[in-house]
Amino acid sequence: MLQYYTKRFEVIIRGKYPANRKKLMIANLMSEMETAFNMPMQSNPEWEQENEEIIALYRRISASRNL
C-alpha cells in the first residue's frame, strides 16, 4: 500500500501541473494517507516509531508543498 502512495507522489511531483493544482493534489494525497494508515492527529512518537516508513513518506510529501 505504501508503494501506491509513493508512486502517486512521484506522478504529482513530476507532472506538469499548475502550482495550485499540485498543492491541491498533494493535500488530497496527505488526507488519504491519514485515513488509510489511521495516522494520529497529534504527534505520537510511539506510532511514528512503529510506522517509520509511513511517517517518512508523509513528511517528504508535506515538505514538497513548499517547493
C-alpha positions as CSV (number, residue, x, y, z in Angstrom):
1,M,0.0,0.0,0.0
2,L,2.9,2.4,0.8
3,Q,4.2,1.9,-2.8
4,Y,0.9,3.1,-4.1
5,Y,1.2,6.4,-2.3
6,T,4.9,6.7,-3.2
7,K,4.0,6.3,-6.9
8,R,1.2,8.8,-6.7
9,F,3.5,11.3,-5.1
10,E,6.1,10.8,-7.8
11,V,3.5,11.3,-10.5
12,I,2.3,14.5,-8.9
13,I,5.8,15.9,-8.5
14,R,7.0,15.0,-12.0
15,G,3.7,16.1,-13.6
16,K,3.4,19.3,-15.5
17,Y,0.5,20.6,-13.4
18,P,0.0,24.3,-12.4
19,A,1.4,25.0,-9.0
20,N,-2.0,25.5,-7.3
21,R,-3.2,22.2,-8.8
22,K,-0.1,20.4,-7.4
23,K,-0.7,21.8,-4.0
24,L,-4.3,20.6,-4.0
25,M,-3.2,17.1,-5.3
26,I,-0.6,16.9,-2.5
27,A,-3.1,18.0,0.2
28,N,-5.6,15.3,-1.0
29,L,-2.8,12.7,-1.1
30,M,-1.9,13.6,2.5
31,S,-5.5,13.3,3.6
32,E,-5.9,10.0,2.0
33,M,-2.8,8.7,3.8
34,E,-4.0,10.0,7.1
35,T,-7.2,7.9,6.7
36,A,-5.6,4.8,5.1
37,F,-3.0,4.5,7.8
38,N,-5.1,5.8,10.8
39,M,-2.5,8.5,11.4
40,P,-2.9,10.3,14.7
41,M,-3.9,13.9,14.6
42,Q,-1.2,14.9,17.0
43,S,2.4,13.9,17.1
44,N,2.6,10.4,18.6
45,P,6.3,9.2,19.0
46,E,5.2,5.6,19.6
47,W,3.1,5.5,16.4
48,E,5.9,7.1,14.5
49,Q,8.4,4.6,15.7
50,E,6.1,1.7,14.7
51,N,5.4,3.3,11.3
52,E,8.7,4.8,10.3
53,E,8.3,4.3,6.5
54,I,4.8,5.8,6.5
55,I,5.8,8.9,8.5
56,A,8.9,9.4,6.4
57,L,6.9,9.4,3.2
58,Y,4.3,11.6,4.8
59,R,6.9,14.2,5.9
60,R,8.5,14.1,2.5
61,I,5.2,14.8,0.8
62,S,4.5,17.6,3.4
63,A,7.8,19.2,2.7
64,S,7.2,19.2,-1.0
65,R,4.3,21.6,-0.6
66,N,6.9,24.4,-0.1
67,L,8.9,23.7,-3.3
